[in-house]
Amino acid sequence: MNTLFKNVTVVTMNDSREVLKNAYVATQGDKIAAVSTEKPEGIFDRVIDGAGKVLMPGLVNAHTHVPMTLLRGYGGGHDLQTWLNDYIFPAEARLDSRTIHAGTALGMAELIAAGVTCIEDMYYFCDDMIEEVLAAGLNANISRGITCFQALDDPAAYPPCGELRATAERYNGYNNGQIKVDVSIHGEYTSFLAPNLWTYLGRYAADNGLGMHVHISETKSEHEECLARHGKTPLQILDQYGVWDCGRSVAAHCVWVSDEDMDLMAKKNITAVHNPVSNLKLGSGVARVPELLRRGVNVALGTDGPSSNNNQDMFEEIKLASILACGVNRDAQAITPLQALEMATVNGAKALGRRTGSVQPGYDADLILVDFTRPSLTPCHDVVENLVYAARGGDVCLTMARGKVLYENGVFFTLDLDKIKSEVEGYALPTMFG
């Protein structure tokens, strides 16, 4: 389908970071065909008048656990380790294929309605998740989060590694790249008894051209206990075992990384994914994002799972990423509005190895419209300032992924929200919580 947006203000996020007023954006199939202040030639299946609205790249949520919508707010008020061990891991033990389908579908609705068009997810039951992602129409990098609490003789024979291989062989690159499969080590602290697993997974990622996704230095205790075990930080010990040799890696959280860690990240093309809401809610701390940026590290944004956030509103993350750094550093320019927006668009696209996050010809037609006629977005003296500090997920009035409109003015076109809610309430929650 070919679509033309007209009379719209475009926040391009291109190399010049242009903002175009009274502009046109044309899509052809799943790609952006034209961006101009002059009407492009051609015949369009649909023309959308964007007067009073801002067109921008769909947001990239670079670290989440979508099925954890079923655990939204469960076990709140605890630090990460207590929350995981006493609440989350026991509840996750009761997950099955059907609950994963329900939780993923619910999460897809939340993401789409708030303007997210691409995610990086780490979880279990990956094939079930992928089926829901494909039905919903989003783009996703999916990784099977691998934990191991015992020594392993042969990592290749470890069942989660078999699941990873099967998912990668079936789905990596599926539907012209809508699905990418990445490799995931859940964390150093959930696998340190099997360092040969790290070597195996690092080699598998490198040999098969896959990315790597790991929780890194989320809490002070995680970071310091790793130092006590190995004399090295989580980033450094995993580097020793070849985990970061695949060329594109995502390190989620990075709250306690050292200066030396940051230099390693810049050298090895490891993206730090900042999750400010989750890190604050769990009392984990505040990542030194301005320093990461100064040292040349690509920094993206994520919500983390809905269970520790408790939502997937990326606009909330964008605002907090900027104002948190400004407050902590007592510097109103510590992270500028543009830098915060870059984290949720172009930087996230780089982290996931995708040609998205920017409104320019040849890029994926992952676009959203934000309604700037809302009282909270009026007046508008600076479009980027308003997007970062005033916009919310609820201001998104249209979400397009791969050239297909998935959501418009409260209506989902790929999801049956009533059916999803019925499945969540009638099966998933009783199965997990009785």
Disulfide bonds with the S-S distance in Angstrom:
none
